[in-house]
Amino acid sequence: MVYVASGKKILEFIPATADKESMLKKIIGPSGNLRAPTLRQEDVFFVGYNAELYEKIL
């Protein structure tokens, strides 16, 4: 599972079934690297910053 903070929204992607192009557009920043912060917790990734998202996982 990949959670992406996009503004005030939190997007959820299941890599096996997600449209790869749209998922990559959300997780790759303008420099071509993963957006910061990126956190991995076992097999779940959290990309971008959203206070609500981090409160849930911490």
C-alpha distance matrix in Angstrom:
0.0 3.8 6.6 9.9 13.3 15.7 19.0 19.0 16.1 12.5 10.4 7.1 5.9 4.9 6.6 9.0 10.4 10.0 13.3 13.0 15.9 14.8 11.4 13.6 16.2 14.1 12.8 16.2 19.1 22.8 23.6 21.2 19.0 15.6 16.3 17.3 16.4 13.2 12.1 10.2 10.2 10.1 7.0 5.0 6.4 8.7 11.1 14.4 16.4 16.7 18.8 17.4 13.8 15.3 17.7 15.1 13.5 16.9
3.8 0.0 3.8 6.4 10.0 12.4 15.8 16.2 13.6 10.1 8.1 5.8 5.0 6.3 7.2 10.6 11.6 10.0 12.4 11.7 13.9 12.5 8.9 10.8 13.1 10.6 9.2 12.7 15.5 19.1 20.1 17.9 15.8 12.3 12.7 13.9 13.2 10.3 10.0 9.2 10.4 11.4 8.7 5.8 4.7 6.0 7.5 10.9 13.2 13.9 16.5 15.6 12.0 13.5 16.5 14.6 13.1 16.3
6.6 3.8 0.0 3.8 6.7 9.5 12.6 12.6 10.2 6.6 5.6 4.7 6.4 8.9 10.5 13.9 14.2 12.1 14.2 14.0 15.5 13.2 10.0 12.1 13.3 10.0 9.3 13.0 15.0 18.7 20.0 18.5 16.4 12.8 12.0 12.7 11.9 9.9 9.8 10.2 11.2 13.2 11.3 7.7 6.1 4.8 6.2 8.6 10.3 10.3 13.0 12.0 8.6 10.7 13.5 11.9 11.1 14.3
9.9 6.4 3.8 0.0 3.8 6.1 9.4 10.4 8.3 5.6 5.0 6.4 8.0 11.3 12.2 15.9 15.8 12.9 14.1 13.6 14.2 11.6 8.8 10.4 10.7 7.1 6.8 10.5 11.9 15.4 17.2 16.1 14.3 10.8 9.3 10.5 10.3 9.2 10.5 12.0 13.8 16.1 14.4 10.9 8.3 5.9 4.8 6.0 8.2 8.8 12.2 12.0 9.2 11.3 14.4 13.7 13.2 16.0
13.3 10.0 6.7 3.8 0.0 3.8 6.1 7.0 6.0 4.7 6.4 9.0 11.4 14.8 16.0 19.6 19.3 16.3 17.2 16.9 16.9 14.0 11.8 13.1 12.4 8.7 8.9 12.0 12.3 15.5 17.5 17.2 15.6 12.3 9.7 10.2 9.9 10.2 11.7 14.0 15.7 18.5 17.3 13.7 11.0 7.8 6.2 4.9 5.7 5.6 9.3 9.5 7.7 9.9 12.8 12.9 13.2 15.5
15.7 12.4 9.5 6.1 3.8 0.0 3.8 6.1 5.2 6.0 6.9 10.4 12.5 16.2 17.2 20.7 19.8 16.4 16.6 16.6 15.8 12.6 11.5 12.6 10.9 7.5 9.2 11.7 11.6 14.1 16.9 16.8 16.0 13.3 10.5 11.8 12.3 12.9 15.1 17.3 19.2 21.9 20.4 16.9 14.1 11.2 8.9 7.2 8.1 8.0 11.7 12.0 11.0 13.4 16.0 16.2 16.9 19.1
19.0 15.8 12.6 9.4 6.1 3.8 0.0 3.8 5.5 7.9 9.9 13.6 16.0 19.7 20.9 24.4 23.4 20.1 20.2 20.2 19.2 15.9 15.2 16.1 14.0 10.8 12.5 14.5 13.5 15.5 18.4 19.0 18.3 15.9 12.6 13.2 13.6 15.1 17.2 19.9 21.6 24.6 23.5 19.8 17.1 13.8 11.7 8.9 8.4 7.6 10.7 11.4 11.6 13.8 15.9 16.8 18.0 19.8
19.0 16.2 12.6 10.4 7.0 6.1 3.8 0.0 3.8 6.8 9.8 13.3 16.4 19.9 21.8 25.1 24.0 20.9 21.6 22.1 21.5 18.0 17.0 18.6 16.9 13.5 15.1 17.6 17.0 19.2 21.9 22.4 21.3 18.5 15.4 15.5 15.3 16.6 17.9 20.4 21.5 24.6 23.6 19.8 17.7 14.3 13.1 10.7 9.3 6.8 9.1 8.9 9.8 12.5 13.8 14.6 16.4 18.3
16.1 13.6 10.2 8.3 6.0 5.2 5.5 3.8 0.0 3.8 6.3 9.8 13.0 16.6 18.6 21.7 20.4 17.5 18.3 19.2 18.9 15.3 14.3 16.5 15.1 11.7 13.6 16.6 16.8 19.3 22.1 21.9 20.9 17.9 15.3 15.9 15.7 16.1 17.3 19.2 20.2 22.8 21.4 17.7 15.8 12.9 12.1 10.8 10.4 8.2 10.9 9.7 9.5 12.9 14.4 14.1 15.8 18.3
12.5 10.1 6.6 5.6 4.7 6.0 7.9 6.8 3.8 0.0 3.8 6.6 10.0 13.4 15.6 18.7 17.8 15.1 16.6 17.3 17.7 14.3 12.6 15.0 14.5 10.9 12.0 15.4 16.3 19.4 21.7 21.0 19.6 16.2 14.1 14.7 14.1 13.8 14.5 15.9 16.7 19.2 17.7 14.0 12.4 9.8 9.7 9.4 9.6 7.8 10.5 9.0 7.4 10.9 12.8 11.9 13.0 15.9
10.4 8.1 5.6 5.0 6.4 6.9 9.9 9.8 6.3 3.8 0.0 3.8 6.7 10.3 12.3 15.4 14.2 11.4 12.8 13.7 14.4 11.1 9.3 12.2 12.1 8.9 10.4 14.0 15.6 18.7 21.0 19.7 18.6 15.4 14.0 15.4 15.2 14.1 14.9 15.8 16.8 18.7 16.5 13.1 11.6 10.0 9.7 10.5 11.9 11.0 14.0 12.6 10.4 13.6 15.8 14.4 14.9 18.2
7.1 5.8 4.7 6.4 9.0 10.4 13.6 13.3 9.8 6.6 3.8 0.0 3.8 6.8 9.5 12.3 11.4 9.3 11.7 12.7 14.3 11.6 9.2 12.5 13.4 10.7 11.3 15.1 17.3 20.7 22.6 20.8 19.3 16.0 15.3 16.8 16.2 14.3 14.4 14.3 14.9 16.2 13.6 10.5 10.0 9.5 10.4 12.3 13.9 13.2 15.9 14.1 11.3 14.2 16.4 14.3 14.2 17.8
5.9 5.0 6.4 8.0 11.4 12.5 16.0 16.4 13.0 10.0 6.7 3.8 0.0 3.8 5.9 8.7 8.0 5.9 8.7 9.4 11.7 9.7 7.0 10.4 12.1 10.2 10.5 14.0 16.9 20.2 21.8 19.5 18.2 15.1 15.4 17.3 17.1 14.7 14.9 14.2 15.1 15.7 12.5 10.2 9.8 10.5 11.1 13.7 16.1 16.1 18.9 17.5 14.5 16.9 19.4 17.2 16.6 20.1
4.9 6.3 8.9 11.3 14.8 16.2 19.7 19.9 16.6 13.4 10.3 6.8 3.8 0.0 3.8 5.6 5.7 5.5 9.1 9.9 13.0 11.9 9.3 12.3 14.8 13.4 13.2 16.4 19.6 22.9 24.1 21.5 20.0 17.1 18.0 19.8 19.4 16.5 16.1 14.6 15.0 14.6 11.1 9.7 10.5 12.3 13.6 16.7 19.1 19.2 21.7 20.2 16.9 19.0 21.4 18.8 17.7 21.3
6.6 7.2 10.5 12.2 16.0 17.2 20.9 21.8 18.6 15.6 12.3 9.5 5.9 3.8 0.0 3.8 5.5 5.1 8.0 7.4 10.9 11.0 8.2 10.3 13.4 12.8 12.1 14.6 18.2 21.4 22.2 19.2 17.9 15.4 17.0 19.2 19.2 16.0 16.0 14.3 15.4 14.7 11.0 10.4 10.6 12.9 13.6 16.9 19.8 20.6 23.5 22.4 19.0 20.7 23.5 21.2 19.7 23.0
9.0 10.6 13.9 15.9 19.6 20.7 24.4 25.1 21.7 18.7 15.4 12.3 8.7 5.6 3.8 0.0 3.8 6.0 8.8 9.0 12.7 13.3 11.2 13.3 16.4 16.2 15.7 18.0 21.7 24.7 25.5 22.2 21.2 18.9 20.7 22.9 22.9 19.6 19.4 17.2 17.9 16.5 12.7 12.9 13.8 16.5 17.4 20.7 23.6 24.2 26.9 25.6 22.2 24.0 26.5 24.0 22.4 25.8
10.4 11.6 14.2 15.8 19.3 19.8 23.4 24.0 20.4 17.8 14.2 11.4 8.0 5.7 5.5 3.8 0.0 3.8 6.7 8.5 11.8 11.8 10.6 13.4 15.8 15.7 16.1 18.6 22.1 24.9 26.2 23.1 22.5 20.2 21.5 24.0 24.1 21.1 21.2 19.5 20.2 19.3 15.5 15.0 15.6 17.6 18.2 21.2 23.9 24.1 27.0 25.4 22.3 24.6 27.0 24.4 23.4 27.0
10.0 10.0 12.1 12.9 16.3 16.4 20.1 20.9 17.5 15.1 11.4 9.3 5.9 5.5 5.1 6.0 3.8 0.0 3.8 5.8 8.7 8.1 7.0 10.1 12.2 12.1 12.9 15.3 18.7 21.4 23.0 20.1 19.7 17.4 18.5 21.2 21.5 18.9 19.5 18.5 19.7 19.4 15.8 14.5 14.3 15.6 15.6 18.2 21.1 21.4 24.6 23.3 20.3 22.7 25.3 23.1 22.4 25.8
13.3 12.4 14.2 14.1 17.2 16.6 20.2 21.6 18.3 16.6 12.8 11.7 8.7 9.1 8.0 8.8 6.7 3.8 0.0 3.8 5.6 5.6 6.3 8.7 10.3 11.2 12.6 14.4 17.6 19.8 21.6 18.6 18.9 17.3 18.4 21.5 22.4 20.1 21.3 20.7 22.4 22.3 18.7 17.4 16.5 17.6 16.8 19.0 22.0 22.7 26.1 25.1 22.4 24.8 27.6 25.7 25.1 28.4
13.0 11.7 14.0 13.6 16.9 16.6 20.2 22.1 19.2 17.3 13.7 12.7 9.4 9.9 7.4 9.0 8.5 5.8 3.8 0.0 3.8 5.6 5.1 6.0 8.6 10.1 10.6 11.7 15.2 17.4 18.7 15.5 15.7 14.4 16.1 19.4 20.4 17.9 19.5 18.8 21.0 20.9 17.4 16.4 15.1 16.4 15.2 17.6 21.1 22.3 25.8 25.3 22.3 24.3 27.4 25.8 24.7 27.8
15.9 13.9 15.5 14.2 16.9 15.8 19.2 21.5 18.9 17.7 14.4 14.3 11.7 13.0 10.9 12.7 11.8 8.7 5.6 3.8 0.0 3.8 5.5 5.2 6.2 8.9 10.2 10.5 13.6 15.1 16.8 13.8 14.9 14.2 15.5 19.1 20.6 18.7 20.8 20.8 23.3 23.7 20.4 19.0 17.1 17.7 15.9 17.5 21.0 22.4 26.1 25.9 23.2 25.3 28.5 27.3 26.4 29.4
14.8 12.5 13.2 11.6 14.0 12.6 15.9 18.0 15.3 14.3 11.1 11.6 9.7 11.9 11.0 13.3 11.8 8.1 5.6 5.6 3.8 0.0 3.8 5.5 5.1 6.6 9.0 10.3 13.0 14.8 17.2 14.7 15.5 14.1 14.5 17.9 19.2 17.7 19.8 20.1 22.4 23.2 20.1 18.1 16.1 16.1 14.2 15.5 18.6 19.5 23.2 22.9 20.5 22.9 25.9 24.7 24.3 27.3
11.4 8.9 10.0 8.8 11.8 11.5 15.2 17.0 14.3 12.6 9.3 9.2 7.0 9.3 8.2 11.2 10.6 7.0 6.3 5.1 5.5 3.8 0.0 3.8 5.5 5.3 6.4 8.7 11.8 14.5 16.3 13.8 13.6 11.5 12.2 15.3 16.3 14.4 16.2 16.4 18.6 19.5 16.4 14.4 12.3 12.6 11.0 12.9 16.2 17.3 20.9 20.6 17.8 19.9 23.1 21.8 21.0 24.0
13.6 10.8 12.1 10.4 13.1 12.6 16.1 18.6 16.5 15.0 12.2 12.5 10.4 12.3 10.3 13.3 13.4 10.1 8.7 6.0 5.2 5.5 3.8 0.0 3.8 5.3 5.2 5.7 9.2 11.6 13.0 10.2 10.3 9.1 10.4 13.9 15.4 13.6 16.0 16.4 19.3 20.2 17.4 15.7 13.1 13.4 11.1 12.8 16.5 18.3 22.0 22.3 19.5 21.1 24.5 23.7 22.5 25.2
16.2 13.1 13.3 10.7 12.4 10.9 14.0 16.9 15.1 14.5 12.1 13.4 12.1 14.8 13.4 16.4 15.8 12.2 10.3 8.6 6.2 5.1 5.5 3.8 0.0 3.8 5.8 5.8 7.9 9.7 12.1 10.0 11.0 10.1 10.3 14.0 15.8 14.9 17.7 18.8 21.7 23.0 20.4 18.3 15.4 14.8 11.9 12.6 15.9 17.7 21.5 22.0 19.7 21.5 24.8 24.4 23.7 26.2
14.1 10.6 10.0 7.1 8.7 7.5 10.8 13.5 11.7 10.9 8.9 10.7 10.2 13.4 12.8 16.2 15.7 12.1 11.2 10.1 8.9 6.6 5.3 5.3 3.8 0.0 3.8 5.9 7.7 10.5 12.9 11.4 11.3 9.2 8.5 11.7 13.1 12.3 15.0 16.4 19.1 20.9 18.5 15.9 12.9 11.7 8.8 9.2 12.5 13.9 17.7 18.2 15.9 17.8 21.1 20.7 20.2 22.7
12.8 9.2 9.3 6.8 8.9 9.2 12.5 15.1 13.6 12.0 10.4 11.3 10.5 13.2 12.1 15.7 16.1 12.9 12.6 10.6 10.2 9.0 6.4 5.2 5.8 3.8 0.0 3.8 6.5 10.0 11.4 9.6 8.4 5.7 5.8 9.1 10.5 9.1 12.0 13.3 16.4 18.1 16.0 13.6 10.3 9.4 6.4 7.7 11.4 13.7 17.3 18.0 15.3 16.5 20.1 19.8 18.7 20.9
16.2 12.7 13.0 10.5 12.0 11.7 14.5 17.6 16.6 15.4 14.0 15.1 14.0 16.4 14.6 18.0 18.6 15.3 14.4 11.7 10.5 10.3 8.7 5.7 5.8 5.9 3.8 0.0 3.8 6.9 7.9 5.8 5.5 4.6 5.6 9.3 11.5 10.7 14.0 15.5 18.9 20.5 18.6 16.7 13.2 12.5 9.2 9.9 13.5 16.2 19.8 21.1 18.6 19.4 23.1 23.1 21.8 23.7
19.1 15.5 15.0 11.9 12.3 11.6 13.5 17.0 16.8 16.3 15.6 17.3 16.9 19.6 18.2 21.7 22.1 18.7 17.6 15.2 13.6 13.0 11.8 9.2 7.9 7.7 6.5 3.8 0.0 3.8 5.5 5.5 5.7 5.8 4.9 8.2 10.9 11.4 15.0 17.3 20.8 22.8 21.4 19.2 15.5 14.1 10.3 9.6 12.7 15.7 19.1 21.0 19.0 19.6 23.2 23.8 22.7 24.2
22.8 19.1 18.7 15.4 15.5 14.1 15.5 19.2 19.3 19.4 18.7 20.7 20.2 22.9 21.4 24.7 24.9 21.4 19.8 17.4 15.1 14.8 14.5 11.6 9.7 10.5 10.0 6.9 3.8 0.0 3.8 5.4 7.5 9.1 8.4 11.2 14.0 14.9 18.6 20.9 24.5 26.5 25.0 23.0 19.3 17.9 14.1 13.0 15.7 18.6 22.0 24.0 22.4 22.9 26.4 27.3 26.4 27.7
23.6 20.1 20.0 17.2 17.5 16.9 18.4 21.9 22.1 21.7 21.0 22.6 21.8 24.1 22.2 25.5 26.2 23.0 21.6 18.7 16.8 17.2 16.3 13.0 12.1 12.9 11.4 7.9 5.5 3.8 0.0 3.8 5.6 8.4 8.7 11.0 13.8 14.5 18.2 20.4 24.1 26.0 24.8 23.1 19.5 18.4 14.9 14.2 16.9 20.3 23.4 25.7 23.7 23.8 27.4 28.4 27.0 28.0
21.2 17.9 18.5 16.1 17.2 16.8 19.0 22.4 21.9 21.0 19.7 20.8 19.5 21.5 19.2 22.2 23.1 20.1 18.6 15.5 13.8 14.7 13.8 10.2 10.0 11.4 9.6 5.8 5.5 5.4 3.8 0.0 3.8 6.9 8.6 11.6 14.2 13.9 17.3 18.9 22.6 24.0 22.5 21.1 17.6 17.3 14.0 14.2 17.5 20.7 24.0 25.9 23.5 23.8 27.5 28.0 26.4 27.8
19.0 15.8 16.4 14.3 15.6 16.0 18.3 21.3 20.9 19.6 18.6 19.3 18.2 20.0 17.9 21.2 22.5 19.7 18.9 15.7 14.9 15.5 13.6 10.3 11.0 11.3 8.4 5.5 5.7 7.5 5.6 3.8 0.0 3.8 6.3 8.7 11.0 10.5 13.8 15.4 19.2 20.7 19.5 18.2 14.7 14.4 11.3 11.9 15.2 18.6 21.7 23.6 21.1 20.9 24.7 25.2 23.3 24.5
15.6 12.3 12.8 10.8 12.3 13.3 15.9 18.5 17.9 16.2 15.4 16.0 15.1 17.1 15.4 18.9 20.2 17.4 17.3 14.4 14.2 14.1 11.5 9.1 10.1 9.2 5.7 4.6 5.8 9.1 8.4 6.9 3.8 0.0 3.8 6.4 8.2 7.1 10.5 12.2 15.9 17.7 16.4 14.8 11.1 10.6 7.6 8.7 12.2 15.5 18.5 20.2 17.4 17.4 21.2 21.5 19.6 21.0
16.3 12.7 12.0 9.3 9.7 10.5 12.6 15.4 15.3 14.1 14.0 15.3 15.4 18.0 17.0 20.7 21.5 18.5 18.4 16.1 15.5 14.5 12.2 10.4 10.3 8.5 5.8 5.6 4.9 8.4 8.7 8.6 6.3 3.8 0.0 3.8 6.2 6.6 10.3 12.9 16.3 18.8 17.8 15.5 11.7 9.9 6.3 5.7 9.0 12.4 15.5 17.5 15.2 15.2 18.9 19.7 18.3 19.6
17.3 13.9 12.7 10.5 10.2 11.8 13.2 15.5 15.9 14.7 15.4 16.8 17.3 19.8 19.2 22.9 24.0 21.2 21.5 19.4 19.1 17.9 15.3 13.9 14.0 11.7 9.1 9.3 8.2 11.2 11.0 11.6 8.7 6.4 3.8 0.0 2.9 5.2 8.7 12.0 15.2 18.1 17.9 15.5 11.8 9.5 6.6 5.3 7.3 11.0 13.5 16.0 13.9 13.1 16.8 18.0 16.5 17.1
16.4 13.2 11.9 10.3 9.9 12.3 13.6 15.3 15.7 14.1 15.2 16.2 17.1 19.4 19.2 22.9 24.1 21.5 22.4 20.4 20.6 19.2 16.3 15.4 15.8 13.1 10.5 11.5 10.9 14.0 13.8 14.2 11.0 8.2 6.2 2.9 0.0 3.8 6.5 10.1 13.0 16.2 16.4 13.9 10.5 8.0 6.1 5.2 6.3 9.8 11.8 14.2 12.0 10.7 14.4 15.7 13.9 14.3
13.2 10.3 9.9 9.2 10.2 12.9 15.1 16.6 16.1 13.8 14.1 14.3 14.7 16.5 16.0 19.6 21.1 18.9 20.1 17.9 18.7 17.7 14.4 13.6 14.9 12.3 9.1 10.7 11.4 14.9 14.5 13.9 10.5 7.1 6.6 5.2 3.8 0.0 3.8 6.8 10.1 13.0 12.9 10.6 7.1 5.6 4.5 6.2 8.3 11.4 13.5 15.1 12.2 11.1 14.9 15.3 13.0 14.1
12.1 10.0 9.8 10.5 11.7 15.1 17.2 17.9 17.3 14.5 14.9 14.4 14.9 16.1 16.0 19.4 21.2 19.5 21.3 19.5 20.8 19.8 16.2 16.0 17.7 15.0 12.0 14.0 15.0 18.6 18.2 17.3 13.8 10.5 10.3 8.7 6.5 3.8 0.0 3.8 6.6 9.8 10.4 8.4 5.7 5.0 6.5 8.7 9.9 12.2 13.5 14.6 11.4 9.8 13.3 13.3 10.4 11.4
10.2 9.2 10.2 12.0 14.0 17.3 19.9 20.4 19.2 15.9 15.8 14.3 14.2 14.6 14.3 17.2 19.5 18.5 20.7 18.8 20.8 20.1 16.4 16.4 18.8 16.4 13.3 15.5 17.3 20.9 20.4 18.9 15.4 12.2 12.9 12.0 10.1 6.8 3.8 0.0 3.8 6.2 6.9 5.8 4.5 6.3 8.8 11.8 13.3 15.1 16.3 16.8 13.2 12.0 15.1 14.3 10.9 12.3
10.2 10.4 11.2 13.8 15.7 19.2 21.6 21.5 20.2 16.7 16.8 14.9 15.1 15.0 15.4 17.9 20.2 19.7 22.4 21.0 23.3 22.4 18.6 19.3 21.7 19.1 16.4 18.9 20.8 24.5 24.1 22.6 19.2 15.9 16.3 15.2 13.0 10.1 6.6 3.8 0.0 3.8 6.0 5.3 6.4 8.1 11.4 14.3 15.1 16.1 16.8 16.6 13.1 11.8 14.1 12.7 9.1 10.6
10.1 11.4 13.2 16.1 18.5 21.9 24.6 24.6 22.8 19.2 18.7 16.2 15.7 14.6 14.7 16.5 19.3 19.4 22.3 20.9 23.7 23.2 19.5 20.2 23.0 20.9 18.1 20.5 22.8 26.5 26.0 24.0 20.7 17.7 18.8 18.1 16.2 13.0 9.8 6.2 3.8 0.0 3.8 5.7 8.1 10.9 14.1 17.4 18.6 19.6 20.4 19.9 16.4 15.4 17.6 15.7 12.2 13.8
7.0 8.7 11.3 14.4 17.3 20.4 23.5 23.6 21.4 17.7 16.5 13.6 12.5 11.1 11.0 12.7 15.5 15.8 18.7 17.4 20.4 20.1 16.4 17.4 20.4 18.5 16.0 18.6 21.4 25.0 24.8 22.5 19.5 16.4 17.8 17.9 16.4 12.9 10.4 6.9 6.0 3.8 0.0 3.8 6.7 10.2 13.1 16.7 18.5 19.5 20.9 20.1 16.4 16.3 18.7 16.5 13.5 15.8
5.0 5.8 7.7 10.9 13.7 16.9 19.8 19.8 17.7 14.0 13.1 10.5 10.2 9.7 10.4 12.9 15.0 14.5 17.4 16.4 19.0 18.1 14.4 15.7 18.3 15.9 13.6 16.7 19.2 23.0 23.1 21.1 18.2 14.8 15.5 15.5 13.9 10.6 8.4 5.8 5.3 5.7 3.8 0.0 3.8 6.8 10.0 13.5 15.1 15.8 17.3 16.5 12.7 13.0 15.5 13.4 10.7 13.5
6.4 4.7 6.1 8.3 11.0 14.1 17.1 17.7 15.8 12.4 11.6 10.0 9.8 10.5 10.6 13.8 15.6 14.3 16.5 15.1 17.1 16.1 12.3 13.1 15.4 12.9 10.3 13.2 15.5 19.3 19.5 17.6 14.7 11.1 11.7 11.8 10.5 7.1 5.7 4.5 6.4 8.1 6.7 3.8 0.0 3.8 6.4 10.0 12.1 13.5 15.5 15.3 11.6 11.7 14.9 13.6 11.0 13.5
8.7 6.0 4.8 5.9 7.8 11.2 13.8 14.3 12.9 9.8 10.0 9.5 10.5 12.3 12.9 16.5 17.6 15.6 17.6 16.4 17.7 16.1 12.6 13.4 14.8 11.7 9.4 12.5 14.1 17.9 18.4 17.3 14.4 10.6 9.9 9.5 8.0 5.6 5.0 6.3 8.1 10.9 10.2 6.8 3.8 0.0 3.8 6.8 8.4 9.7 11.8 12.0 8.4 8.7 12.2 11.4 9.5 11.8
11.1 7.5 6.2 4.8 6.2 8.9 11.7 13.1 12.1 9.7 9.7 10.4 11.1 13.6 13.6 17.4 18.2 15.6 16.8 15.2 15.9 14.2 11.0 11.1 11.9 8.8 6.4 9.2 10.3 14.1 14.9 14.0 11.3 7.6 6.3 6.6 6.1 4.5 6.5 8.8 11.4 14.1 13.1 10.0 6.4 3.8 0.0 3.8 6.8 9.1 12.1 13.0 10.0 10.4 14.1 14.1 12.6 14.6
14.4 10.9 8.6 6.0 4.9 7.2 8.9 10.7 10.8 9.4 10.5 12.3 13.7 16.7 16.9 20.7 21.2 18.2 19.0 17.6 17.5 15.5 12.9 12.8 12.6 9.2 7.7 9.9 9.6 13.0 14.2 14.2 11.9 8.7 5.7 5.3 5.2 6.2 8.7 11.8 14.3 17.4 16.7 13.5 10.0 6.8 3.8 0.0 3.8 6.8 10.0 11.7 9.6 10.0 13.6 14.4 13.6 15.1
16.4 13.2 10.3 8.2 5.7 8.1 8.4 9.3 10.4 9.6 11.9 13.9 16.1 19.1 19.8 23.6 23.9 21.1 22.0 21.1 21.0 18.6 16.2 16.5 15.9 12.5 11.4 13.5 12.7 15.7 16.9 17.5 15.2 12.2 9.0 7.3 6.3 8.3 9.9 13.3 15.1 18.6 18.5 15.1 12.1 8.4 6.8 3.8 0.0 3.8 6.5 9.0 7.7 7.7 10.9 12.5 12.3 13.2
16.7 13.9 10.3 8.8 5.6 8.0 7.6 6.8 8.2 7.8 11.0 13.2 16.1 19.2 20.6 24.2 24.1 21.4 22.7 22.3 22.4 19.5 17.3 18.3 17.7 13.9 13.7 16.2 15.7 18.6 20.3 20.7 18.6 15.5 12.4 11.0 9.8 11.4 12.2 15.1 16.1 19.6 19.5 15.8 13.5 9.7 9.1 6.8 3.8 0.0 3.8 5.5 5.3 6.5 8.7 10.3 11.2 12.4
18.8 16.5 13.0 12.2 9.3 11.7 10.7 9.1 10.9 10.5 14.0 15.9 18.9 21.7 23.5 26.9 27.0 24.6 26.1 25.8 26.1 23.2 20.9 22.0 21.5 17.7 17.3 19.8 19.1 22.0 23.4 24.0 21.7 18.5 15.5 13.5 11.8 13.5 13.5 16.3 16.8 20.4 20.9 17.3 15.5 11.8 12.1 10.0 6.5 3.8 0.0 3.8 5.5 5.3 6.1 8.7 10.2 10.5
17.4 15.6 12.0 12.0 9.5 12.0 11.4 8.9 9.7 9.0 12.6 14.1 17.5 20.2 22.4 25.6 25.4 23.3 25.1 25.3 25.9 22.9 20.6 22.3 22.0 18.2 18.0 21.1 21.0 24.0 25.7 25.9 23.6 20.2 17.5 16.0 14.2 15.1 14.6 16.8 16.6 19.9 20.1 16.5 15.3 12.0 13.0 11.7 9.0 5.5 3.8 0.0 3.8 5.5 5.2 6.4 9.0 10.2
13.8 12.0 8.6 9.2 7.7 11.0 11.6 9.8 9.5 7.4 10.4 11.3 14.5 16.9 19.0 22.2 22.3 20.3 22.4 22.3 23.2 20.5 17.8 19.5 19.7 15.9 15.3 18.6 19.0 22.4 23.7 23.5 21.1 17.4 15.2 13.9 12.0 12.2 11.4 13.2 13.1 16.4 16.4 12.7 11.6 8.4 10.0 9.6 7.7 5.3 5.5 3.8 0.0 3.8 5.5 5.3 6.6 8.8
15.3 13.5 10.7 11.3 9.9 13.4 13.8 12.5 12.9 10.9 13.6 14.2 16.9 19.0 20.7 24.0 24.6 22.7 24.8 24.3 25.3 22.9 19.9 21.1 21.5 17.8 16.5 19.4 19.6 22.9 23.8 23.8 20.9 17.4 15.2 13.1 10.7 11.1 9.8 12.0 11.8 15.4 16.3 13.0 11.7 8.7 10.4 10.0 7.7 6.5 5.3 5.5 3.8 0.0 3.8 5.3 5.2 5.9
17.7 16.5 13.5 14.4 12.8 16.0 15.9 13.8 14.4 12.8 15.8 16.4 19.4 21.4 23.5 26.5 27.0 25.3 27.6 27.4 28.5 25.9 23.1 24.5 24.8 21.1 20.1 23.1 23.2 26.4 27.4 27.5 24.7 21.2 18.9 16.8 14.4 14.9 13.3 15.1 14.1 17.6 18.7 15.5 14.9 12.2 14.1 13.6 10.9 8.7 6.1 5.2 5.5 3.8 0.0 3.8 5.6 5.4
15.1 14.6 11.9 13.7 12.9 16.2 16.8 14.6 14.1 11.9 14.4 14.3 17.2 18.8 21.2 24.0 24.4 23.1 25.7 25.8 27.3 24.7 21.8 23.7 24.4 20.7 19.8 23.1 23.8 27.3 28.4 28.0 25.2 21.5 19.7 18.0 15.7 15.3 13.3 14.3 12.7 15.7 16.5 13.4 13.6 11.4 14.1 14.4 12.5 10.3 8.7 6.4 5.3 5.3 3.8 0.0 3.8 5.8
13.5 13.1 11.1 13.2 13.2 16.9 18.0 16.4 15.8 13.0 14.9 14.2 16.6 17.7 19.7 22.4 23.4 22.4 25.1 24.7 26.4 24.3 21.0 22.5 23.7 20.2 18.7 21.8 22.7 26.4 27.0 26.4 23.3 19.6 18.3 16.5 13.9 13.0 10.4 10.9 9.1 12.2 13.5 10.7 11.0 9.5 12.6 13.6 12.3 11.2 10.2 9.0 6.6 5.2 5.6 3.8 0.0 3.8
16.9 16.3 14.3 16.0 15.5 19.1 19.8 18.3 18.3 15.9 18.2 17.8 20.1 21.3 23.0 25.8 27.0 25.8 28.4 27.8 29.4 27.3 24.0 25.2 26.2 22.7 20.9 23.7 24.2 27.7 28.0 27.8 24.5 21.0 19.6 17.1 14.3 14.1 11.4 12.3 10.6 13.8 15.8 13.5 13.5 11.8 14.6 15.1 13.2 12.4 10.5 10.2 8.8 5.9 5.4 5.8 3.8 0.0
